[in-house]
Protein backbone atom coordinates (compact mmCIF):
# COMPACT_ATOMS: atom_id res chain seq x y z
CA UNK A 1 0.00 0.00 0.00
CA UNK A 2 1.12 3.60 -0.58
CA UNK A 3 0.59 6.63 1.66
CA UNK A 4 2.99 9.20 0.18
CA UNK A 5 0.15 11.41 -1.04
CA UNK A 6 -1.46 11.70 2.40
CA UNK A 7 -1.05 14.78 4.60
CA UNK A 8 0.69 12.61 7.22
CA UNK A 9 2.27 9.78 5.22
CA UNK A 10 3.55 6.53 6.66
CA UNK A 11 2.66 4.69 9.84
CA UNK A 12 2.76 6.50 13.17
CA UNK A 13 6.14 6.44 14.91
CA UNK A 14 4.65 7.45 18.26
CA UNK A 15 3.40 5.50 20.04
CA UNK A 16 5.92 2.83 19.19
CA UNK A 17 4.10 -0.20 17.84
CA UNK A 18 4.35 -3.16 15.51
CA UNK A 19 2.02 -4.08 12.67
CA UNK A 20 -0.25 -6.92 13.78
CA UNK A 21 -1.92 -9.52 11.57
CA UNK A 22 -5.35 -10.67 12.70
CA UNK A 23 -5.60 -14.26 14.02
CA UNK A 24 -7.29 -15.35 10.78
CA UNK A 25 -4.59 -13.57 8.73
CA UNK A 26 -7.21 -11.61 6.77
CA UNK A 27 -6.15 -8.15 8.00
CA UNK A 28 -3.07 -6.24 9.07
CA UNK A 29 -3.64 -3.51 11.65
CA UNK A 30 -1.43 -0.47 12.21
CA UNK A 31 -1.48 3.07 13.55
CA UNK A 32 -1.45 6.10 11.27
CA UNK A 33 -2.40 9.74 11.66
CA UNK A 34 -5.61 11.02 10.11
CA UNK A 35 -5.80 14.26 8.13
CA UNK A 36 -5.82 16.38 11.31
CA UNK A 37 -2.85 14.60 12.87
CA UNK A 38 -4.64 12.30 15.34
CA UNK A 39 -3.27 8.75 15.63
CA UNK A 40 -5.99 6.32 14.55
CA UNK A 41 -6.29 2.58 14.03
CA UNK A 42 -6.21 1.38 10.42
CA UNK A 43 -6.15 -1.94 8.63
CA UNK A 44 -5.27 -3.25 5.19
CA UNK A 45 -5.50 -6.58 3.38
CA UNK A 46 -2.25 -8.60 3.29
CA UNK A 47 -2.85 -8.72 -0.48
CA UNK A 48 -2.54 -4.94 -0.66
CA UNK A 49 -5.00 -2.21 -1.49
CA UNK A 50 -6.20 0.98 0.14
CA UNK A 51 -5.88 1.26 3.94
CA UNK A 52 -9.19 1.44 5.81
CA UNK A 53 -9.53 3.85 8.73
CA UNK A 54 -11.14 2.00 11.64
CA UNK A 55 -11.28 4.63 14.41
CA UNK A 56 -12.29 8.26 14.11
CA UNK A 57 -11.68 9.30 17.69
CA UNK A 58 -11.02 12.86 18.84
CA UNK A 59 -8.13 11.57 20.98
CA UNK A 60 -5.27 9.53 19.56
CA UNK A 61 -4.45 5.94 20.39
CA UNK A 62 -1.58 5.95 22.89
CA UNK A 63 -0.10 2.45 22.86
CA UNK A 64 0.72 -0.64 20.90
CA UNK A 65 -2.24 -3.01 20.52
CA UNK A 66 -3.40 -6.64 20.26
CA UNK A 67 -6.17 -8.48 18.42
CA UNK A 68 -8.92 -10.44 20.11
CA UNK A 69 -8.80 -14.19 19.33
CA UNK A 70 -11.91 -13.94 17.14
CA UNK A 71 -10.49 -10.94 15.21
CA UNK A 72 -13.51 -8.75 16.02
CA UNK A 73 -11.77 -6.27 18.33
CA UNK A 74 -8.45 -4.67 19.20
CA UNK A 75 -7.40 -3.56 22.68
CA UNK A 76 -5.16 -0.55 23.32
CA UNK A 77 -4.60 2.43 25.63
CA UNK A 78 -6.25 5.78 24.92
CA UNK A 79 -6.86 8.86 27.06
CA UNK A 80 -5.51 7.22 30.22
CA UNK A 81 -7.68 4.11 29.94
CA UNK A 82 -7.53 0.59 28.59
CA UNK A 83 -9.95 0.50 25.66
CA UNK A 84 -11.34 -1.93 23.11
CA UNK A 85 -12.26 -1.01 19.54
CA UNK A 86 -14.73 -3.01 17.44
CA UNK A 87 -13.25 -3.64 14.00
CA UNK A 88 -16.60 -3.65 12.18
CA UNK A 89 -17.90 -0.33 13.54
CA UNK A 90 -14.77 1.47 14.74
CA UNK A 91 -16.47 2.17 18.08
CA UNK A 92 -14.05 2.47 20.99
CA UNK A 93 -15.15 1.54 24.52
CA UNK A 94 -13.35 2.60 27.69
CA UNK A 95 -12.73 -0.48 29.87
CA UNK A 96 -11.00 1.14 32.86
CA UNK A 97 -11.46 4.49 34.53
CA UNK A 98 -9.32 7.32 33.23
CA UNK A 99 -6.01 7.88 34.99
CA UNK A 100 -3.85 10.83 34.11
CA UNK A 101 -0.09 11.18 33.95
CA UNK A 102 2.04 8.68 35.81
CA UNK A 103 -1.00 6.67 36.94
CA UNK A 104 -2.14 5.93 33.37
CA UNK A 105 -1.70 2.47 31.84
CA UNK A 106 1.69 2.05 30.19
CA UNK A 107 1.88 2.51 26.39
CA UNK A 108 2.57 -1.16 25.73
CA UNK A 109 0.34 -3.70 24.02
CA UNK A 110 -2.56 -4.88 26.12
CA UNK A 111 -3.01 -8.65 25.76
CA UNK A 112 -6.21 -10.66 25.29
CA UNK A 113 -6.55 -14.01 27.03
CA UNK A 114 -6.76 -17.01 24.64
CA UNK A 115 -10.52 -17.26 25.21
CA UNK A 116 -11.01 -13.52 24.70
CA UNK A 117 -12.63 -13.09 28.11
CA UNK A 118 -9.87 -11.05 29.82
CA UNK A 119 -7.29 -8.39 29.00
CA UNK A 120 -3.90 -7.91 30.68
CA UNK A 121 -2.29 -4.47 30.91
CA UNK A 122 0.61 -2.77 32.70
CA UNK A 123 0.64 0.15 35.07
CA UNK A 124 3.57 1.88 36.77
CA UNK A 125 3.66 3.86 39.98
CA UNK A 126 6.43 6.44 39.73
CA UNK A 127 6.30 7.96 43.20
CA UNK A 128 9.85 8.26 44.53
CA UNK A 129 11.47 7.91 41.10
CA UNK A 130 13.79 10.85 40.46
CA UNK A 131 12.78 13.45 37.88
CA UNK A 132 15.59 14.27 35.44
CA UNK A 133 15.87 16.85 32.67
CA UNK A 134 16.87 14.95 29.54
CA UNK A 135 17.86 16.52 26.24
CA UNK A 136 17.67 15.04 22.76
CA UNK A 137 21.18 15.00 21.23
CA UNK A 138 19.67 14.83 17.74
CA UNK A 139 17.91 18.16 18.40
CA UNK A 140 20.40 20.08 20.59
CA UNK A 141 18.55 23.39 20.25
CA UNK A 142 15.40 22.06 21.87
CA UNK A 143 14.96 22.42 25.59
CA UNK A 144 15.36 19.46 27.89
CA UNK A 145 12.26 17.47 28.82
CA UNK A 146 11.51 16.56 32.42
CA UNK A 147 10.81 12.87 32.96
CA UNK A 148 11.04 10.37 35.77
CA UNK A 149 14.04 8.10 35.25
CA UNK A 150 15.89 6.04 37.89
CA UNK A 151 19.60 6.50 38.36
CA UNK A 152 21.74 3.38 39.00
CA UNK A 153 21.09 2.37 42.58
CA UNK A 154 18.05 4.62 42.82
CA UNK A 155 14.42 3.76 43.23
CA UNK A 156 12.69 2.07 40.29
CA UNK A 157 9.14 2.37 39.08
CA UNK A 158 6.72 -0.02 40.74
CA UNK A 159 5.33 -1.90 37.72
CA UNK A 160 2.30 -4.12 38.10
CA UNK A 161 0.11 -6.21 35.83
CA UNK A 162 -3.67 -5.98 35.89
CA UNK A 163 -6.38 -8.26 34.52
CA UNK A 164 -9.81 -6.94 33.56
CA UNK A 165 -12.85 -8.53 31.91
CA UNK A 166 -12.90 -7.85 28.16
CA UNK A 167 -16.20 -6.04 28.70
CA UNK A 168 -14.65 -3.76 31.36
CA UNK A 169 -14.88 -3.77 35.12
CA UNK A 170 -12.77 -4.37 38.21
CA UNK A 171 -8.99 -4.86 37.85
CA UNK A 172 -7.41 -7.90 39.51
CA UNK A 173 -3.71 -7.31 40.14
CA UNK A 174 -1.28 -10.18 39.51
CA UNK A 175 0.98 -10.78 42.47
CA UNK A 176 4.68 -11.65 42.34
CA UNK A 177 7.75 -10.67 44.35
CA UNK A 178 8.21 -7.26 42.75
CA UNK A 179 10.91 -6.25 45.23
CA UNK A 180 13.11 -9.13 44.03
CA UNK A 181 11.89 -9.16 40.42
CA UNK A 182 11.03 -5.53 39.60
CA UNK A 183 11.52 -5.67 35.85
CA UNK A 184 8.53 -6.99 33.94
CA UNK A 185 9.93 -7.72 30.47
CA UNK A 186 7.19 -9.66 28.70
CA UNK A 187 3.72 -11.12 29.12
CA UNK A 188 2.76 -14.26 27.20
CA UNK A 189 -0.77 -15.67 27.15
CA UNK A 190 -1.17 -18.54 24.69
CA UNK A 191 -3.80 -21.22 24.18
CA UNK A 192 -3.67 -24.19 26.57
CA UNK A 193 -1.07 -22.43 28.73
CA UNK A 194 -1.21 -20.21 31.82
CA UNK A 195 -0.52 -16.49 31.86
CA UNK A 196 3.29 -16.27 31.90
CA UNK A 197 5.43 -13.32 33.00
CA UNK A 198 9.09 -12.83 32.11
CA UNK A 199 10.77 -10.90 34.93
CA UNK A 200 14.37 -9.97 35.78
CA UNK A 201 16.20 -9.99 39.06
CA UNK A 202 17.30 -6.76 40.68
CA UNK A 203 21.09 -6.30 40.44
CA UNK A 204 22.57 -3.54 42.58
CA UNK A 205 26.18 -2.65 43.34
CA UNK A 206 27.43 -5.90 41.81
CA UNK A 207 25.19 -7.98 44.04
CA UNK A 208 22.42 -10.20 42.71
CA UNK A 209 19.40 -9.60 44.95
C-alpha positions in Angstrom: 0.0 0.0 0.0 1.1 3.6 -0.6 0.6 6.6 1.7 3.0 9.2 0.2 0.1 11.4 -1.0 -1.5 11.7 2.4 -1.0 14.8 4.6 0.7 12.6 7.2 2.3 9.8 5.2 3.5 6.5 6.7 2.7 4.7 9.8 2.8 6.5 13.2 6.1 6.4 14.9 4.7 7.5 18.3 3.4 5.5 20.0 5.9 2.8 19.2 4.1 -0.2 17.8 4.3 -3.2 15.5 2.0 -4.1 12.7 -0.2 -6.9 13.8 -1.9 -9.5 11.6 -5.3 -10.7 12.7 -5.6 -14.3 14.0 -7.3 -15.4 10.8 -4.6 -13.6 8.7 -7.2 -11.6 6.8 -6.2 -8.1 8.0 -3.1 -6.2 9.1 -3.6 -3.5 11.6 -1.4 -0.5 12.2 -1.5 3.1 13.6 -1.4 6.1 11.3 -2.4 9.7 11.7 -5.6 11.0 10.1 -5.8 14.3 8.1 -5.8 16.4 11.3 -2.8 14.6 12.9 -4.6 12.3 15.3 -3.3 8.7 15.6 -6.0 6.3 14.6 -6.3 2.6 14.0 -6.2 1.4 10.4 -6.2 -1.9 8.6 -5.3 -3.3 5.2 -5.5 -6.6 3.4 -2.3 -8.6 3.3 -2.8 -8.7 -0.5 -2.5 -4.9 -0.7 -5.0 -2.2 -1.5 -6.2 1.0 0.1 -5.9 1.3 3.9 -9.2 1.4 5.8 -9.5 3.8 8.7 -11.1 2.0 11.6 -11.3 4.6 14.4 -12.3 8.3 14.1 -11.7 9.3 17.7 -11.0 12.9 18.8 -8.1 11.6 21.0 -5.3 9.5 19.6 -4.4 5.9 20.4 -1.6 5.9 22.9 -0.1 2.4 22.9 0.7 -0.6 20.9 -2.2 -3.0 20.5 -3.4 -6.6 20.3 -6.2 -8.5 18.4 -8.9 -10.4 20.1 -8.8 -14.2 19.3 -11.9 -13.9 17.1 -10.5 -10.9 15.2 -13.5 -8.8 16.0 -11.8 -6.3 18.3 -8.5 -4.7 19.2 -7.4 -3.6 22.7 -5.2 -0.6 23.3 -4.6 2.4 25.6 -6.3 5.8 24.9 -6.9 8.9 27.1 -5.5 7.2 30.2 -7.7 4.1 29.9 -7.5 0.6 28.6 -10.0 0.5 25.7 -11.3 -1.9 23.1 -12.3 -1.0 19.5 -14.7 -3.0 17.4 -13.3 -3.6 14.0 -16.6 -3.7 12.2 -17.9 -0.3 13.5 -14.8 1.5 14.7 -16.5 2.2 18.1 -14.0 2.5 21.0 -15.1 1.5 24.5 -13.4 2.6 27.7 -12.7 -0.5 29.9 -11.0 1.1 32.9 -11.5 4.5 34.5 -9.3 7.3 33.2 -6.0 7.9 35.0 -3.8 10.8 34.1 -0.1 11.2 34.0 2.0 8.7 35.8 -1.0 6.7 36.9 -2.1 5.9 33.4 -1.7 2.5 31.8 1.7 2.1 30.2 1.9 2.5 26.4 2.6 -1.2 25.7 0.3 -3.7 24.0 -2.6 -4.9 26.1 -3.0 -8.7 25.8 -6.2 -10.7 25.3 -6.5 -14.0 27.0 -6.8 -17.0 24.6 -10.5 -17.3 25.2 -11.0 -13.5 24.7 -12.6 -13.1 28.1 -9.9 -11.0 29.8 -7.3 -8.4 29.0 -3.9 -7.9 30.7 -2.3 -4.5 30.9 0.6 -2.8 32.7 0.6 0.2 35.1 3.6 1.9 36.8 3.7 3.9 40.0 6.4 6.4 39.7 6.3 8.0 43.2 9.8 8.3 44.5 11.5 7.9 41.1 13.8 10.8 40.5 12.8 13.4 37.9 15.6 14.3 35.4 15.9 16.9 32.7 16.9 15.0 29.5 17.9 16.5 26.2 17.7 15.0 22.8 21.2 15.0 21.2 19.7 14.8 17.7 17.9 18.2 18.4 20.4 20.1 20.6 18.6 23.4 20.3 15.4 22.1 21.9 15.0 22.4 25.6 15.4 19.5 27.9 12.3 17.5 28.8 11.5 16.6 32.4 10.8 12.9 33.0 11.0 10.4 35.8 14.0 8.1 35.2 15.9 6.0 37.9 19.6 6.5 38.4 21.7 3.4 39.0 21.1 2.4 42.6 18.0 4.6 42.8 14.4 3.8 43.2 12.7 2.1 40.3 9.1 2.4 39.1 6.7 0.0 40.7 5.3 -1.9 37.7 2.3 -4.1 38.1 0.1 -6.2 35.8 -3.7 -6.0 35.9 -6.4 -8.3 34.5 -9.8 -6.9 33.6 -12.8 -8.5 31.9 -12.9 -7.9 28.2 -16.2 -6.0 28.7 -14.7 -3.8 31.4 -14.9 -3.8 35.1 -12.8 -4.4 38.2 -9.0 -4.9 37.9 -7.4 -7.9 39.5 -3.7 -7.3 40.1 -1.3 -10.2 39.5 1.0 -10.8 42.5 4.7 -11.6 42.3 7.8 -10.7 44.3 8.2 -7.3 42.8 10.9 -6.2 45.2 13.1 -9.1 44.0 11.9 -9.2 40.4 11.0 -5.5 39.6 11.5 -5.7 35.8 8.5 -7.0 33.9 9.9 -7.7 30.5 7.2 -9.7 28.7 3.7 -11.1 29.1 2.8 -14.3 27.2 -0.8 -15.7 27.2 -1.2 -18.5 24.7 -3.8 -21.2 24.2 -3.7 -24.2 26.6 -1.1 -22.4 28.7 -1.2 -20.2 31.8 -0.5 -16.5 31.9 3.3 -16.3 31.9 5.4 -13.3 33.0 9.1 -12.8 32.1 10.8 -10.9 34.9 14.4 -10.0 35.8 16.2 -10.0 39.1 17.3 -6.8 40.7 21.1 -6.3 40.4 22.6 -3.5 42.6 26.2 -2.7 43.3 27.4 -5.9 41.8 25.2 -8.0 44.0 22.4 -10.2 42.7 19.4 -9.6 45.0 
